[in-house]
Amino acid sequence: MVCPFCKSQENSAKHGTYIRHSDGKKCQRYRCKACQKTFSETHFGIDYRLRKRYLNQNVFRSLCSGVSQRRLAIILGVQRAVIARRLVRFGMCAQHNLEVYRRGRSKVSRLTFDELETFEHTKCKPITAAIAVEDKTRKVLAISVGKIPAKGPLAKLARKKYGPRPCERHKCLKALFADLADCIGPSGLVKTDQSKAYPPFIRSYLPDWIHEATPGRRGCVVGQGELKEGAWDPLFSLNHTYAMFRDGLKRLARRSWCTTKKIENLTLALYMYAWFHNLYLDSKRRSHLKLVWMH
């Protein structure tokens, strides 16, 4: 058992047990021989120090199914802080699980990526979320979020009201490709739209990959505007996944009054839904959509 305090390995000994009050479970305690501190086996669980553990899986599934935090608190009869606390915990767990998944899976040879735009607090503060999806399987591989300045008619108003806003688009793309390094093969096919910002990154990080750029098309009414009108869409795997993101996370839905207040929480919510999305693709059985720590 690894000590969570000094990170010492194989120096922990059993140190009695205790009965957890919230659910009556018998838990094993340990003492580290190196730092002499004690800890329990529950220290490494997703429900560590959470009292209402019976809510965890219900909260996870509901937040990834288009239910807002406030509405979920009303449905379950709990304080909003109970839901907000679990959102942070679940997002960190999902981010860790996605990292483990990238390191342990086979190399990817077909990849699509693009940027999904949303905002924090107001449309004058836009946010870009670069998301990479494996083609065909539609599994999410990596996510990177950053701030971008307002554009179009809102640009002048945004600068006047909130001042200059940094553009973190290149920073997000660099972080995205750095995360993808664990799971991509030496060569393959990468699909994007015709954005001029993508070719330099692809040449730098994927020099032996074939880049297929697809012209952007008008969005259809259904699918939150992410799905495209017309015939066959070469970027269907990506656009369909983005549409599911907007439908699954209430804060991403268009024409919604549920907005992001902190960009950090938006990042965690994206990771949480990405892991939920991957779990759903792995197994269509509802009982398997449970969030647990991967090691």
KEKOL-549740 format. One line per 4 residues: number of its first residue (from 1); for each residue x, y, z negated of N, C-alpha, C. Coordinates in steps of 0.1 Angstrom, whole numbers, plus 5000, padded with zeros to 4 digits. Last residue first. Layout:
! residues N
NUM	X:Y:Z:X:Y:Z:X:Y:Z ~ ... $
! end
This chain:
! residues 295
295	4938:5026:5122:4952:5026:5117:4961:5021:5128 ~ 4908:5046:5120:4916:5037:5127:4931:5038:5123 ~ 4880:5051:5099:4894:5054:5102:4901:5043:5110 ~ 4848:5051:5115:4857:5046:5105:4871:5051:5109 $
291	4815:5055:5124:4828:5062:5123:4836:5057:5112 ~ 4795:5035:5145:4799:5039:5132:4813:5045:5132 ~ 4778:5022:5165:4782:5036:5165:4785:5041:5151 ~ 4767:4997:5164:4781:4997:5164:4786:5012:5164 $
287	4739:4999:5165:4745:4995:5152:4760:4996:5152 ~ 4733:5002:5192:4733:5014:5183:4740:5011:5170 ~ 4751:4989:5219:4743:4986:5207:4744:4997:5197 ~ 4768:4994:5239:4755:5001:5240:4746:4997:5228 $
283	4802:5001:5235:4791:4992:5231:4778:5000:5232 ~ 4818:5019:5248:4824:5006:5245:4812:4996:5242 ~ 4802:5042:5250:4806:5035:5263:4812:5021:5260 ~ 4800:5049:5223:4788:5045:5230:4792:5038:5243 $
279	4827:5055:5217:4820:5044:5211:4808:5039:5218 ~ 4829:5078:5233:4837:5066:5236:4832:5054:5230 ~ 4811:5095:5220:4809:5092:5234:4817:5079:5238 ~ 4823:5097:5195:4810:5091:5196:4807:5087:5210 $
275	4846:5111:5203:4847:5097:5197:4834:5090:5198 ~ 4834:5135:5211:4842:5127:5221:4844:5112:5216 ~ 4823:5145:5188:4814:5140:5199:4822:5131:5209 ~ 4846:5151:5174:4837:5141:5168:4828:5136:5179 $
271	4859:5169:5190:4866:5156:5188:4855:5146:5183 ~ 4840:5190:5188:4843:5184:5201:4850:5170:5200 ~ 4842:5196:5161:4829:5191:5167:4831:5184:5180 ~ 4868:5206:5160:4865:5194:5153:4852:5187:5158 $
267	4864:5229:5176:4874:5219:5180:4871:5206:5173 ~ 4846:5243:5160:4842:5239:5173:4851:5228:5178 ~ 4861:5248:5138:4850:5239:5136:4845:5234:5150 ~ 4879:5267:5149:4884:5254:5143:4873:5244:5142 $
263	4863:5288:5156:4868:5280:5167:4874:5267:5161 ~ 4833:5295:5139:4848:5293:5138:4853:5284:5149 ~ 4808:5297:5149:4813:5308:5141:4828:5308:5139 ~ 4788:5290:5177:4800:5286:5169:4805:5299:5162 $
259	4752:5289:5175:4765:5294:5181:4776:5290:5171 ~ 4721:5284:5184:4731:5278:5175:4745:5281:5182 ~ 4703:5293:5202:4707:5303:5192:4717:5297:5182 ~ 4707:5286:5237:4705:5282:5223:4709:5293:5213 $
255	4712:5286:5264:4700:5292:5259:4697:5287:5245 ~ 4730:5254:5265:4727:5268:5270:4714:5273:5265 ~ 4748:5238:5238:4736:5239:5247:4734:5253:5252 ~ 4767:5238:5219:4772:5239:5233:4760:5241:5243 $
251	4756:5233:5195:4762:5246:5197:4767:5249:5211 ~ 4747:5207:5197:4737:5218:5198:4744:5231:5200 ~ 4760:5182:5216:4764:5192:5206:4755:5204:5207 ~ 4747:5168:5237:4749:5161:5224:4753:5171:5213 $
247	4746:5185:5259:4733:5179:5253:4735:5174:5239 ~ 4773:5190:5263:4763:5202:5261:4750:5197:5255 ~ 4782:5164:5267:4787:5173:5257:4778:5184:5253 ~ 4768:5157:5290:4765:5150:5278:4771:5158:5266 $
243	4781:5174:5308:4766:5176:5306:4762:5169:5293 ~ 4806:5163:5308:4804:5177:5303:4790:5179:5300 ~ 4801:5139:5320:4805:5139:5306:4803:5153:5300 ~ 4794:5148:5346:4784:5140:5338:4788:5140:5323 $
239	4818:5159:5354:4806:5167:5352:4795:5160:5344 ~ 4835:5135:5354:4838:5147:5346:4825:5155:5343 ~ 4822:5119:5373:4826:5114:5359:4828:5125:5350 ~ 4819:5135:5396:4807:5131:5388:4811:5127:5374 $
235	4835:5147:5415:4839:5149:5400:4827:5145:5391 ~ 4824:5142:5439:4836:5135:5436:4840:5136:5421 ~ 4790:5136:5443:4799:5145:5436:4812:5138:5433 ~ 4768:5132:5470:4777:5126:5462:4787:5136:5456 $
231	4747:5161:5476:4749:5146:5477:4760:5142:5467 ~ 4731:5186:5455:4735:5180:5468:4738:5166:5467 ~ 4743:5202:5425:4733:5199:5435:4739:5192:5448 ~ 4760:5188:5396:4759:5196:5409:4748:5192:5418 $
227	4759:5193:5361:4758:5184:5373:4755:5192:5385 ~ 4758:5215:5345:4771:5209:5348:4770:5200:5360 ~ 4733:5224:5338:4741:5232:5348:4754:5226:5352 ~ 4722:5206:5321:4728:5218:5315:4736:5226:5325 $
223	4708:5187:5336:4722:5184:5332:4729:5196:5327 ~ 4689:5205:5361:4691:5195:5351:4705:5194:5347 ~ 4695:5223:5382:4687:5227:5370:4689:5218:5359 ~ 4729:5221:5394:4715:5219:5395:4708:5223:5382 $
219	4755:5244:5405:4749:5235:5395:4734:5233:5397 ~ 4773:5245:5435:4763:5251:5427:4757:5240:5417 ~ 4807:5235:5434:4794:5235:5440:4784:5241:5430 ~ 4842:5237:5443:4831:5239:5433:4818:5240:5440 $
215	4862:5214:5461:4855:5227:5460:4844:5227:5450 ~ 4887:5195:5446:4874:5195:5451:4868:5209:5450 ~ 4919:5181:5450:4911:5193:5445:4898:5193:5453 ~ 4940:5157:5439:4928:5159:5448:4919:5170:5443 $
211	4973:5149:5437:4963:5158:5432:4952:5160:5443 ~ 4990:5121:5427:4983:5127:5438:4973:5136:5433 ~ 5021:5122:5408:5006:5119:5409:5001:5127:5421 ~ 5046:5128:5401:5044:5117:5411:5029:5114:5413 $
207	5045:5149:5382:5051:5151:5395:5048:5141:5406 ~ 5028:5160:5360:5025:5148:5368:5031:5149:5381 ~ 5039:5184:5350:5037:5172:5340:5034:5159:5348 ~ 5043:5200:5373:5052:5200:5362:5051:5187:5353 $
203	5021:5197:5389:5034:5195:5395:5045:5193:5384 ~ 5001:5204:5371:5001:5190:5376:5015:5187:5382 ~ 5007:5231:5367:5007:5222:5356:5008:5207:5361 ~ 5002:5242:5393:5015:5243:5387:5017:5233:5375 $
199	4974:5234:5398:4985:5228:5406:4999:5230:5399 ~ 4956:5251:5381:4959:5237:5378:4971:5231:5386 ~ 4950:5276:5388:4958:5275:5376:4963:5260:5374 ~ 4932:5278:5408:4946:5280:5411:4955:5278:5400 $
195	4907:5253:5412:4913:5264:5403:4927:5265:5407 ~ 4891:5235:5425:4901:5242:5432:4906:5254:5425 ~ 4889:5207:5402:4883:5216:5411:4894:5224:5417 ~ 4906:5175:5402:4902:5187:5396:4893:5195:5406 $
191	4920:5143:5397:4910:5151:5404:4906:5163:5395 ~ 4948:5123:5402:4942:5133:5393:4932:5142:5401 ~ 4961:5091:5405:4953:5101:5411:4947:5110:5401 ~ 4996:5081:5399:4981:5079:5400:4975:5090:5407 $
187	5024:5071:5379:5018:5076:5391:5003:5073:5391 ~ 5031:5063:5354:5041:5071:5361:5035:5077:5374 ~ 5001:5068:5333:5011:5060:5339:5021:5069:5347 ~ 4992:5081:5300:4991:5082:5315:5003:5074:5321 $
183	4993:5082:5273:4984:5072:5279:4984:5073:5294 ~ 5009:5102:5262:5009:5088:5256:5002:5078:5264 ~ 5004:5125:5275:5017:5118:5278:5017:5104:5273 ~ 4982:5139:5267:4980:5129:5277:4993:5120:5280 $
179	4993:5159:5251:4986:5148:5244:4984:5136:5254 ~ 5004:5175:5270:5013:5169:5260:5006:5157:5253 ~ 4981:5183:5284:4991:5174:5291:5001:5168:5281 ~ 4970:5200:5263:4963:5189:5269:4972:5179:5276 $
175	4990:5219:5259:4986:5210:5248:4979:5198:5253 ~ 4988:5232:5284:5001:5226:5280:4998:5216:5269 ~ 4962:5241:5283:4965:5232:5293:4978:5225:5290 ~ 4964:5260:5262:4955:5248:5261:4959:5238:5271 $
171	4982:5279:5272:4985:5271:5260:4977:5259:5258 ~ 4967:5289:5293:4979:5281:5296:4983:5273:5284 ~ 4946:5301:5278:4943:5291:5287:4955:5282:5290 ~ 4945:5322:5260:4952:5310:5256:4950:5298:5265 $
167	4945:5355:5259:4942:5344:5268:4951:5332:5265 ~ 4932:5377:5233:4943:5369:5240:4937:5358:5249 ~ 4915:5407:5238:4914:5393:5233:4924:5385:5241 ~ 4912:5441:5226:4918:5431:5236:4917:5417:5230 $
163	4880:5449:5210:4894:5450:5213:4899:5440:5223 ~ 4853:5447:5206:4862:5438:5198:4876:5440:5201 ~ 4842:5468:5221:4836:5465:5208:4845:5456:5200 ~ 4857:5472:5244:4853:5483:5237:4849:5479:5223 $
159	4860:5446:5254:4872:5453:5250:4868:5465:5241 ~ 4832:5440:5259:4840:5432:5249:4852:5439:5245 ~ 4826:5458:5279:4819:5459:5266:4827:5452:5256 ~ 4842:5449:5300:4844:5462:5295:4838:5464:5281 $
155	4832:5422:5303:4846:5425:5300:4848:5438:5294 ~ 4806:5417:5312:4809:5418:5298:4823:5422:5294 ~ 4807:5413:5340:4800:5425:5334:4803:5427:5319 ~ 4838:5395:5340:4826:5400:5347:4820:5412:5340 $
151	4850:5381:5309:4852:5385:5323:4838:5389:5329 ~ 4869:5380:5278:4856:5381:5286:4859:5385:5300 ~ 4898:5359:5273:4891:5372:5274:4878:5371:5282 ~ 4898:5329:5253:4900:5336:5266:4893:5349:5266 $
147	4911:5305:5230:4904:5317:5233:4908:5323:5247 ~ 4909:5269:5231:4916:5282:5229:4907:5293:5233 ~ 4914:5234:5228:4905:5245:5227:4913:5258:5225 ~ 4916:5202:5242:4924:5213:5237:4915:5226:5239 $
143	4916:5166:5243:4908:5179:5242:4917:5190:5237 ~ 4916:5134:5260:4923:5145:5252:4914:5158:5253 ~ 4899:5114:5269:4912:5111:5265:4919:5122:5257 ~ 4867:5099:5272:4874:5112:5269:4888:5108:5263 $
139	4856:5079:5298:4860:5080:5284:4869:5092:5283 ~ 4847:5072:5323:4841:5084:5317:4845:5085:5303 ~ 4855:5052:5341:4850:5048:5328:4843:5059:5320 ~ 4860:5069:5365:4852:5057:5365:4846:5053:5351 $
135	4887:5087:5349:4878:5085:5360:4872:5071:5360 ~ 4889:5100:5317:4893:5089:5326:4883:5087:5337 ~ 4892:5134:5312:4883:5122:5312:4889:5112:5321 ~ 4901:5162:5292:4905:5152:5302:4897:5139:5301 $
131	4892:5195:5288:4889:5181:5284:4893:5172:5296 ~ 4895:5226:5273:4901:5217:5284:4899:5203:5279 ~ 4875:5251:5266:4878:5238:5261:4882:5229:5273 ~ 4875:5286:5259:4877:5275:5269:4881:5262:5262 $
127	4853:5311:5249:4863:5300:5245:4863:5290:5256 ~ 4845:5346:5246:4844:5333:5252:4856:5324:5247 ~ 4831:5370:5232:4842:5362:5227:4842:5348:5233 ~ 4807:5379:5242:4819:5388:5244:4832:5381:5239 $
123	4788:5362:5233:4794:5360:5246:4805:5369:5250 ~ 4795:5355:5198:4789:5363:5209:4795:5360:5222 ~ 4803:5332:5183:4795:5343:5177:4788:5351:5188 ~ 4822:5320:5208:4821:5321:5194:4814:5333:5190 $
119	4814:5300:5237:4817:5313:5231:4816:5311:5215 ~ 4825:5281:5265:4815:5284:5256:4819:5297:5249 ~ 4834:5260:5293:4834:5274:5286:4822:5275:5277 ~ 4856:5235:5300:4842:5238:5297:4842:5251:5289 $
115	4878:5226:5326:4876:5234:5314:4861:5237:5312 ~ 4890:5194:5335:4885:5207:5338:4883:5214:5325 ~ 4901:5163:5350:4901:5173:5339:4896:5186:5344 ~ 4906:5128:5356:4899:5141:5359:4900:5150:5347 $
111	4925:5101:5367:4923:5111:5357:4915:5123:5363 ~ 4939:5070:5369:4929:5078:5375:4924:5088:5365 ~ 4956:5055:5354:4961:5058:5367:4951:5067:5375 ~ 4967:5050:5321:4957:5055:5329:4963:5059:5343 $
107	4979:5021:5303:4982:5034:5310:4971:5037:5320 ~ 4960:5008:5275:4968:5007:5287:4969:5020:5295 ~ 4961:5021:5241:4955:5017:5253:4965:5015:5265 ~ 4974:5032:5219:4973:5018:5220:4967:5013:5233 $
103	4975:5060:5221:4988:5053:5220:4986:5038:5222 ~ 4948:5066:5223:4957:5070:5234:4970:5062:5233 ~ 4939:5058:5198:4934:5052:5210:4943:5054:5222 ~ 4952:5075:5181:4955:5061:5180:4951:5054:5192 $
99	4939:5099:5189:4953:5098:5190:4958:5083:5190 ~ 4913:5093:5181:4916:5095:5195:4931:5094:5198 ~ 4915:5092:5153:4911:5080:5161:4915:5081:5176 ~ 4921:5119:5148:4931:5108:5145:4928:5096:5153 $
95	4896:5130:5155:4909:5134:5162:4920:5124:5160 ~ 4879:5117:5138:4878:5114:5152:4890:5119:5159 ~ 4887:5129:5113:4888:5114:5115:4888:5111:5130 ~ 4881:5155:5118:4895:5151:5116:4897:5136:5118 $
91	4853:5153:5120:4861:5158:5131:4876:5154:5130 ~ 4846:5144:5095:4844:5136:5106:4852:5140:5118 ~ 4853:5167:5079:4858:5154:5076:4857:5145:5089 ~ 4837:5187:5091:4851:5188:5091:4858:5175:5089 $
87	4811:5176:5087:4816:5179:5100:4831:5180:5101 ~ 4810:5174:5059:4811:5162:5066:4815:5165:5081 ~ 4806:5201:5053:4818:5194:5048:4820:5181:5055 ~ 4782:5207:5065:4794:5213:5070:4806:5206:5065 $
83	4764:5191:5050:4766:5188:5064:4779:5194:5069 ~ 4767:5204:5025:4769:5189:5026:4771:5185:5041 ~ 4760:5230:5030:4774:5227:5027:4777:5212:5028 ~ 4732:5229:5031:4740:5230:5044:4754:5227:5042 $
79	4719:5204:5009:4724:5218:5011:4732:5218:5025 ~ 4692:5182:5020:4704:5185:5013:4708:5200:5016 ~ 4671:5169:5034:4668:5175:5021:4681:5177:5013 ~ 4673:5160:5060:4678:5151:5049:4676:5156:5035 $
75	4661:5182:5073:4656:5168:5075:4660:5159:5064 ~ 4678:5203:5066:4664:5203:5062:4658:5189:5063 ~ 4702:5195:5077:4702:5197:5063:4687:5197:5058 ~ 4695:5196:5104:4698:5183:5098:4698:5184:5082 $
71	4692:5223:5108:4681:5214:5109:4683:5201:5103 ~ 4719:5231:5104:4708:5236:5095:4696:5227:5096 ~ 4732:5218:5125:4736:5216:5111:4725:5220:5101 ~ 4711:5204:5151:4720:5214:5145:4723:5211:5130 $
67	4713:5176:5172:4707:5182:5160:4716:5192:5154 ~ 4724:5162:5193:4717:5174:5196:4710:5180:5184 ~ 4738:5140:5184:4726:5138:5192:4718:5150:5193 ~ 4759:5143:5167:4762:5140:5181:4750:5137:5189 $
63	4745:5147:5143:4753:5158:5148:4757:5156:5163 ~ 4735:5120:5140:4726:5131:5143:4733:5143:5149 ~ 4758:5104:5135:4750:5102:5147:4741:5114:5151 ~ 4767:5116:5111:4776:5115:5123:4767:5113:5135 $
59	4745:5113:5094:4750:5127:5097:4758:5126:5110 ~ 4744:5085:5092:4733:5092:5097:4737:5106:5102 ~ 4769:5080:5080:4767:5075:5094:4755:5082:5100 ~ 4765:5094:5054:4776:5097:5063:4773:5093:5078 $
55	4747:5090:5034:4743:5100:5045:4753:5100:5056 ~ 4757:5074:5015:4747:5068:5024:4743:5077:5035 ~ 4773:5090:4999:4779:5083:5010:4769:5076:5020 ~ 4773:5114:4982:4762:5109:4989:4767:5101:5002 $
51	4800:5121:4974:4790:5114:4965:4779:5107:4973 ~ 4833:5118:4984:4819:5122:4988:4809:5114:4980 ~ 4858:5109:4979:4853:5119:4970:4839:5125:4975 ~ 4861:5095:5010:4868:5098:4998:4862:5110:4991 $
47	4850:5084:5034:4841:5089:5023:4848:5092:5010 ~ 4871:5074:5048:4864:5086:5053:4855:5092:5043 ~ 4898:5063:5027:4886:5061:5035:4880:5074:5039 ~ 4920:5064:5011:4923:5064:5026:4910:5062:5034 $
43	4911:5062:4986:4918:5074:4990:4919:5075:5005 ~ 4901:5038:4979:4892:5047:4986:4898:5059:4990 ~ 4920:5026:4964:4919:5021:4977:4910:5030:4985 ~ 4935:5052:4943:4927:5040:4946:4926:5037:4961 $
39	4964:5061:4924:4954:5063:4934:4946:5051:4936 ~ 4989:5076:4903:4979:5066:4905:4969:5070:4916 ~ 5024:5081:4901:5011:5086:4903:5001:5074:4907 ~ 5051:5074:4901:5043:5071:4889:5029:5077:4890 $
35	5068:5075:4922:5064:5088:4917:5055:5087:4904 ~ 5074:5047:4925:5084:5057:4928:5081:5071:4921 ~ 5053:5031:4920:5065:5029:4911:5076:5040:4913 ~ 5020:5040:4919:5032:5041:4927:5044:5040:4917 $
31	4992:5020:4911:5002:5030:4906:5015:5029:4914 ~ 4958:5017:4921:4972:5014:4922:4980:5024:4915 ~ 4925:5002:4918:4934:5013:4916:4948:5008:4917 ~ 4896:4991:4936:4909:4988:4930:4918:5001:4929 $
27	4862:4993:4928:4873:4998:4935:4886:4995:4928 ~ 4829:4983:4931:4841:4980:4924:4853:4984:4932 ~ 4801:5004:4935:4811:4996:4941:4823:4995:4932 ~ 4780:5021:4929:4782:5009:4920:4793:5000:4926 $
23	4776:5045:4942:4770:5033:4948:4773:5020:4940 ~ 4786:5065:4924:4776:5068:4935:4769:5056:4941 ~ 4805:5055:4906:4791:5059:4901:4781:5060:4913 ~ 4825:5027:4909:4822:5040:4915:4807:5043:4912 $
19	4844:5013:4885:4831:5012:4892:4827:5026:4896 ~ 4878:5002:4888:4868:5011:4882:4855:5009:4891 ~ 4908:4984:4878:4897:4987:4887:4888:4997:4880 ~ 4945:4982:4877:4931:4981:4872:4921:4985:4882 $
15	4967:4986:4894:4966:4993:4882:4951:4993:4877 ~ 4991:4970:4915:4977:4971:4910:4976:4977:4896 ~ 5018:4990:4927:5013:4978:4920:4998:4981:4916 ~ 5039:5001:4953:5027:5003:4946:5023:4989:4940 $
11	5059:5000:4971:5063:5003:4957:5051:5005:4949 ~ 5055:4999:4999:5058:4986:4991:5063:4988:4977 ~ 5066:5032:5005:5060:5019:5010:5064:5008:5001 ~ 5058:5066:4998:5066:5054:4996:5059:5042:5000 $
7	5046:5090:4999:5047:5082:5012:5056:5070:5010 ~ 5039:5104:4977:5053:5104:4981:5056:5097:4993 ~ 5010:5103:4980:5017:5114:4975:5031:5115:4979 ~ 4999:5079:4989:4995:5091:4996:5002:5103:4991 $
3	5019:5050:4993:5015:5060:4984:5011:5073:4991 ~ 5007:5021:5009:5015:5034:5011:5010:5044:5001 ~ 5008:4988:5000:5000:5000:5000:5009:5013:5000 $
! end
